[in-house]
Amino acid sequence: MPIILGLTGREILDSRGRPTVYATCELASGARGAASVPSGASTGAAEALELRDGDPRRYRGLGCRAAAANLGGAIKTALAGRTLANQLELDQALIALDGTANKSRLGANTLLAASVAFARAAAVERGAPLYVYFADILSDEPQTMNDANASSSFVAHRLSIPRLTVNLFSGGKHAGGQVPIQDVLLAPVSACTIDESLAIVYEVYQAAAELTYRTYGMRALTADEGGLAPAFPSADAMLDDAVAAIRAAGFVPGCEVALAVDVAASHFYRDGRYHLGDAALGSPAMVETIAGWLARYPIVSIEDGLAEEDWRSWPQLRARIAGRALTLGDDLLCTNTARIQRAIELGAADALLLKVNQIGTLSEAAAACRLARAAEWRVTVSARSGETEDDWLADLAVGWGADQIKVGSITQSERLAKYNRLLAIEAETGWPLAALPGGAASR
């Protein structure tokens, strides 16, 4: 069993030039692991809290020196020399040491860095690929599953590579808010491998860049996650241009390449209304707007179509688009089991966007994944807008049998690191892509 010998932390910069945390973990066996953690721009109110220094003279208060110091300080002091039976025991010790409901004392960024660095070291000690170690985390606690179906559901999602949803166009908080909705993503539904998926996405992205130049006079400048971000006049124009790019690349919309939309509706919801362009829509009208998009565009997933606290309306959205697109919860759920359970009981969603740093440790995120699977939901493992070149997320998505992975676009190294890791796992295992979580008819 692993025995922690040492922990260290260091402040590094993420893909937006903002500080984040890098951790190393050394075990008594000599095995070592390191990990860096992401940070989000579009964050849900229920997310666990990152620890930031708050010094306005340095990185405008966003420094992470205190968070990094906690790794080699309070956490190392509490855990050095301790024998740990598994990942769960490590994560429970971290949670207890923090002692707050939202990880605000030591920081969710600190705890996650320790959790993943330990996982990497434990995988090295075991001589196992990281995705195999992650798979073991997910199956460590079968007693927490709601029923026997959860186990069979988990097995059904193993031995596959998650399908890609790749950022094409960005708006909202990822691109300065030139259009309210946050992202339009490509889903290469006809692809049979990651290699083929990326080749398809490349062609569409290049076609979109050419379209952007012709239509908006803008060269391929990119947003936080690498998506193109011209001055779309409306959300509908953003979607129209995505379909036009698919066709220009020589693919059939809906049959070969579909769309996924991250609405991120919380960010344009004020005073009980959705401020979408010039319109101020009530919840029923917002639901109908989304249904209208599905009627006109090949959309297979709607993420955060309503605001995170508009609980009353989420079941109506799910009922309205069921069978045509996933109702995917991000800010609504925050990878939090209490919120996921509420959504299950209300029938508010049928898919989880899983972001480990929303909750703080691998074990807590695994519990969220198991709960979603027990409800027969689909799971998309997601990166954040502030990422690093670390590729552990790809292993996690494979090990946890994700249906889809959402990393960003194909233009920046912090995104490409994850895609390249998926290519390596695919070559190593020969596993197929996961079954399609839903489809859109050609339009």
C-alpha positions in Angstrom: 0.0 0.0 0.0 1.3 3.5 -0.8 3.1 5.5 1.9 3.5 9.2 1.3 7.1 10.3 1.7 6.8 13.9 0.5 4.6 16.5 -1.1 5.6 19.7 -2.7 3.6 22.5 -4.5 4.5 25.2 -6.9 2.7 28.1 -8.5 2.6 27.8 -12.3 0.6 29.6 -15.1 -2.4 28.2 -16.9 -3.3 28.7 -20.6 -4.7 32.2 -19.8 -1.5 33.3 -18.1 -3.2 33.1 -14.7 -1.6 31.2 -11.7 -2.6 27.6 -10.9 -1.1 24.9 -8.8 1.4 22.2 -9.6 2.0 19.3 -7.1 4.5 16.5 -6.8 4.1 13.4 -4.6 6.8 10.9 -3.7 6.0 7.6 -2.1 8.2 5.5 0.1 8.7 3.0 -2.7 10.4 5.7 -4.7 7.5 6.1 -7.1 6.8 9.7 -8.0 3.8 11.5 -9.5 3.1 15.1 -10.5 0.0 17.0 -11.6 -1.2 20.5 -12.5 -4.8 21.5 -12.1 -7.1 23.7 -14.3 -9.2 26.7 -13.5 -12.5 27.8 -15.0 -13.8 31.1 -16.2 -17.4 30.1 -16.6 -18.0 28.8 -13.0 -21.1 27.6 -11.3 -22.1 29.2 -8.0 -21.9 25.7 -6.3 -18.4 24.9 -7.3 -15.7 24.2 -4.7 -13.5 27.3 -4.1 -10.1 27.9 -5.4 -7.6 29.4 -2.9 -6.2 32.6 -4.3 -3.8 35.0 -2.5 -5.9 38.1 -3.0 -2.9 40.4 -3.3 -4.0 43.0 -5.9 -0.4 43.9 -6.6 0.4 40.4 -7.9 -1.6 38.8 -10.7 -4.5 41.1 -9.7 -5.1 39.0 -6.6 -5.1 35.6 -8.4 -1.8 34.3 -7.1 -1.6 30.7 -5.8 1.4 30.9 -3.6 -0.6 30.1 -0.4 -2.3 27.1 -2.2 1.0 25.8 -3.3 2.5 26.2 0.1 -0.3 24.2 1.7 0.9 21.1 -0.2 4.4 21.1 1.3 3.0 22.5 4.6 -0.2 21.4 6.2 -1.0 18.6 3.9 2.5 17.1 4.0 2.7 17.4 7.7 -0.6 15.5 8.1 0.0 12.8 5.6 3.8 12.1 5.4 4.6 8.6 6.7 0.9 7.5 6.5 0.0 4.2 4.8 -3.0 4.7 2.6 -5.2 1.8 1.5 -6.4 3.5 -1.6 -7.3 6.7 -3.3 -10.5 7.1 -1.3 -8.5 7.1 2.0 -6.2 9.8 0.7 -9.0 12.0 -0.5 -11.0 11.6 2.7 -8.0 12.6 4.6 -7.6 15.7 2.4 -11.3 16.6 2.9 -11.1 16.2 6.7 -8.0 18.3 6.8 -9.7 21.1 5.0 -12.8 20.8 7.1 -15.0 23.1 5.1 -18.0 22.3 2.9 -16.6 24.2 -0.1 -12.8 23.5 0.3 -12.2 27.1 1.2 -9.6 26.6 3.9 -6.9 24.8 1.9 -8.5 25.4 -1.5 -10.1 23.0 -4.0 -7.1 23.7 -6.3 -4.7 22.5 -3.6 -6.7 19.4 -2.8 -7.1 18.4 -6.4 -3.4 18.8 -7.1 -2.6 16.5 -4.2 -5.3 14.0 -5.2 -4.1 13.7 -8.8 -0.4 13.7 -8.0 -0.9 10.9 -5.5 -2.9 9.0 -8.2 -0.1 9.3 -10.6 2.5 8.1 -8.0 0.2 5.2 -7.0 -0.2 4.2 -10.7 3.6 4.2 -11.1 4.1 2.1 -7.9 1.5 -0.4 -9.2 3.1 -0.4 -12.7 -0.3 0.4 -14.3 -1.3 2.9 -16.9 -3.0 5.9 -15.3 -6.4 5.1 -17.0 -6.4 1.7 -15.4 -5.7 3.2 -12.0 -8.6 5.7 -12.6 -10.9 2.8 -13.6 -10.1 1.2 -10.2 -11.0 4.4 -8.4 -14.4 4.3 -10.0 -15.0 0.7 -9.0 -13.6 1.0 -5.4 -17.0 1.7 -3.8 -19.7 -0.4 -5.4 -21.7 -0.1 -2.1 -22.3 3.6 -2.9 -24.2 2.8 -6.1 -28.0 3.1 -5.9 -28.8 -0.4 -7.3 -27.3 -3.4 -9.1 -27.9 -1.7 -12.4 -25.1 0.8 -11.7 -22.5 -1.9 -11.8 -23.6 -3.3 -15.2 -23.9 0.3 -16.5 -20.3 0.9 -15.5 -19.1 -2.2 -17.2 -21.0 -1.3 -20.4 -19.1 1.9 -20.6 -15.6 0.4 -20.1 -13.1 -0.6 -22.8 -13.9 2.3 -25.1 -12.5 5.7 -25.9 -14.8 8.7 -25.4 -16.1 10.5 -28.4 -14.9 14.0 -29.1 -16.9 17.3 -28.8 -14.5 20.0 -30.1 -14.9 23.7 -29.7 -15.4 25.5 -33.1 -17.0 28.9 -32.2 -16.9 30.7 -28.9 -18.9 33.5 -27.3 -19.9 34.3 -23.7 -17.2 34.4 -21.0 -14.8 32.5 -23.3 -14.7 35.3 -25.9 -15.7 38.6 -24.5 -19.5 38.2 -24.7 -19.8 39.2 -28.4 -22.7 36.7 -28.5 -24.5 35.4 -25.3 -24.1 31.6 -25.8 -20.7 30.3 -24.9 -19.6 27.6 -27.3 -20.7 25.7 -30.5 -18.8 22.4 -30.7 -18.3 19.8 -33.4 -19.3 16.2 -32.8 -17.8 14.0 -35.6 -20.5 11.3 -35.3 -19.4 9.3 -38.3 -15.8 8.8 -37.1 -14.7 5.4 -35.8 -11.5 6.4 -34.2 -9.9 9.4 -32.4 -7.5 9.7 -35.4 -10.4 10.0 -37.8 -12.3 12.3 -35.5 -9.4 14.8 -35.3 -8.9 14.7 -39.1 -12.6 15.6 -39.6 -12.5 18.4 -37.1 -9.4 19.8 -38.7 -11.1 20.1 -42.1 -14.2 21.8 -40.6 -12.1 24.1 -38.4 -10.1 25.3 -41.5 -13.3 25.8 -43.4 -14.7 27.8 -40.5 -11.6 29.9 -40.4 -11.9 30.7 -44.1 -15.6 31.5 -43.7 -14.8 33.8 -40.7 -12.3 35.7 -42.8 -14.7 36.1 -45.8 -17.8 37.0 -43.6 -16.3 39.0 -40.8 -12.9 40.1 -42.2 -11.3 38.4 -39.2 -8.3 36.1 -39.3 -8.2 33.0 -37.1 -7.9 34.7 -33.7 -9.0 32.4 -30.9 -10.8 32.5 -27.6 -9.9 30.9 -24.3 -10.4 27.3 -25.5 -9.1 27.8 -29.0 -12.5 28.4 -30.7 -12.9 31.0 -33.4 -14.7 34.1 -32.1 -15.8 36.6 -34.7 -18.4 39.2 -34.0 -21.5 37.0 -34.7 -24.6 39.2 -34.9 -26.7 36.6 -33.1 -26.7 33.0 -31.7 -28.5 31.9 -34.8 -25.8 33.3 -37.0 -23.2 31.4 -34.9 -25.1 28.2 -35.6 -25.7 29.0 -39.2 -22.0 29.5 -39.7 -21.2 26.2 -38.0 -23.4 24.3 -40.4 -22.0 26.2 -43.3 -18.5 25.3 -42.3 -19.4 21.6 -42.0 -20.8 21.7 -45.5 -17.8 23.7 -46.9 -15.5 21.0 -45.5 -17.4 18.4 -47.5 -19.4 16.7 -44.7 -23.1 16.2 -44.3 -24.5 18.0 -41.2 -26.1 15.6 -38.8 -25.0 12.5 -40.5 -21.2 12.9 -40.4 -20.7 16.0 -38.2 -23.3 17.2 -35.6 -23.2 20.1 -33.2 -23.2 20.4 -29.4 -24.1 23.7 -27.8 -22.9 25.1 -24.5 -25.5 27.8 -23.8 -24.2 28.7 -20.4 -27.5 30.4 -19.8 -26.7 31.5 -16.2 -24.5 34.2 -17.6 -27.3 36.0 -19.4 -30.1 35.3 -16.9 -31.1 38.4 -14.9 -34.2 39.3 -13.0 -36.0 36.1 -14.1 -35.3 36.7 -17.8 -32.9 35.3 -20.4 -31.3 38.2 -22.2 -30.5 36.6 -25.5 -29.6 39.4 -27.9 -32.3 42.0 -27.9 -34.9 39.6 -26.4 -35.7 39.2 -22.7 -37.2 35.7 -22.6 -39.0 34.0 -19.8 -38.2 30.4 -19.1 -40.9 28.8 -21.3 -39.8 31.1 -24.2 -36.1 30.1 -23.6 -37.1 26.4 -23.8 -38.9 27.0 -27.0 -36.0 28.9 -28.4 -33.8 25.9 -27.8 -36.4 23.6 -29.3 -36.4 25.8 -32.4 -32.6 25.5 -32.7 -33.0 21.7 -32.6 -35.6 21.9 -35.4 -33.2 23.9 -37.6 -29.7 22.6 -36.7 -28.1 19.2 -36.2 -27.7 19.6 -32.5 -27.1 16.5 -30.3 -26.4 18.1 -27.0 -27.6 21.2 -25.1 -25.4 22.1 -22.1 -26.7 24.5 -19.5 -29.7 25.5 -21.6 -31.2 27.2 -18.6 -29.8 29.0 -15.5 -28.3 27.0 -12.7 -31.0 27.9 -10.2 -34.0 27.8 -12.6 -34.8 24.3 -11.3 -38.5 24.5 -12.0 -37.9 24.8 -15.7 -35.2 22.2 -16.3 -37.6 19.3 -16.4 -39.6 21.1 -19.1 -36.4 21.6 -21.1 -35.5 17.9 -20.8 -39.0 16.8 -21.8 -39.1 19.2 -24.7 -35.8 17.9 -26.3 -35.8 14.3 -25.1 -34.9 11.9 -27.8 -33.3 14.6 -30.0 -30.5 16.0 -27.8 -28.9 15.4 -24.4 -29.9 17.7 -21.6 -26.4 18.2 -20.2 -25.9 19.8 -16.8 -22.7 21.8 -15.9 -23.3 24.8 -13.7 -26.6 23.1 -12.7 -24.8 20.1 -11.3 -21.2 21.2 -10.5 -20.1 17.6 -10.2 -21.9 17.6 -6.8 -23.8 14.5 -5.8 -26.5 16.5 -3.9 -27.3 18.5 -7.0 -27.1 15.5 -9.2 -29.5 13.6 -7.0 -31.9 16.5 -7.0 -31.8 16.6 -10.8 -32.4 12.9 -11.0 -35.5 13.2 -8.8 -36.9 16.1 -10.8 -36.1 14.7 -14.2 -34.1 17.8 -14.9 -31.3 16.3 -17.0 -30.0 13.1 -18.6 -26.3 13.9 -18.8 -23.5 15.1 -16.5 -20.7 17.3 -17.5 -18.0 16.1 -15.1 -15.3 18.6 -14.1 -13.2 17.3 -11.3 -12.1 20.7 -10.0 -15.7 21.7 -9.4 -15.8 19.3 -6.4 -12.1 19.1 -5.4 -10.9 15.4 -5.2 -10.9 12.4 -7.5 -13.0 10.3 -5.1 -15.8 12.9 -4.9 -15.9 13.2 -8.7 -16.0 9.4 -9.0 -19.0 9.4 -6.7 -20.7 11.9 -9.0 -19.9 9.7 -12.0 -21.3 6.6 -10.3 -24.5 8.4 -9.4 -25.0 9.7 -12.9 -24.4 6.2 -14.3 -26.9 4.6 -11.8 -29.5 6.9 -13.3 -28.5 5.8 -16.8 -27.3 9.2 -17.6 -24.6 10.0 -20.2 -21.3 11.4 -18.9 -19.0 14.0 -20.6 -15.7 14.6 -19.0 -14.6 18.2 -19.4 -11.5 20.4 -19.3 -11.7 24.0 -18.2 -11.0 27.3 -20.0 -7.8 27.7 -18.0 -5.8 24.5 -18.7 -2.2 23.3 -18.6 -0.2 20.9 -20.8 -0.9 18.1 -18.3 -2.8 15.3 -20.0 -4.3 13.4 -17.0 -7.8 14.3 -18.0 -7.6 12.0 -21.1 -6.7 9.0 -18.9 -9.5 9.9 -16.5 -12.1 10.1 -19.4 -11.0 6.7 -20.6 -10.8 5.1 -17.2 -14.2 6.3 -16.2 -15.8 5.2 -19.4 -17.0 8.6 -20.5 -19.3 8.8 -23.5 -17.7 12.0 -24.6 -14.8 14.3 -23.7 -14.8 18.1 -24.0 -11.3 19.5 -24.1 -11.6 22.6 -26.3 -10.4 23.3 -29.9 -7.4 21.8 -31.8 -5.2 24.9 -31.9 -3.4 25.2 -28.5 -0.9 23.0 -26.8 -2.9 22.7 -23.5 -5.8 21.2 -25.6 -3.6 19.2 -27.9 -1.9 17.4 -25.0 -5.2 15.7 -24.1 -6.0 14.8 -27.7 -2.5 13.4 -28.3 -2.8 11.3 -25.1 -6.1 9.9 -26.4 -4.3 9.0 -29.7 -1.7 7.2 -27.6 -4.2 5.3 -25.5 -6.1 4.3 -28.7 -2.9 3.0 -30.3 -2.0 1.1 -27.1 -5.4 -0.5 -26.4 -7.1 -0.8 -29.8 -10.4 0.1 -28.1 -13.2 1.5 -30.1 -15.0 4.8 -29.7 -17.9 4.8 -27.2 -21.3 4.3 -28.6 -23.0 7.4 -29.8 -25.0 9.0 -26.9 -27.6 10.4 -29.3 -27.9 11.5 -32.9 -29.4 14.2 -35.1 -31.0 13.5 -38.4 -29.6 15.3 -41.4 -31.1 18.7 -41.9 
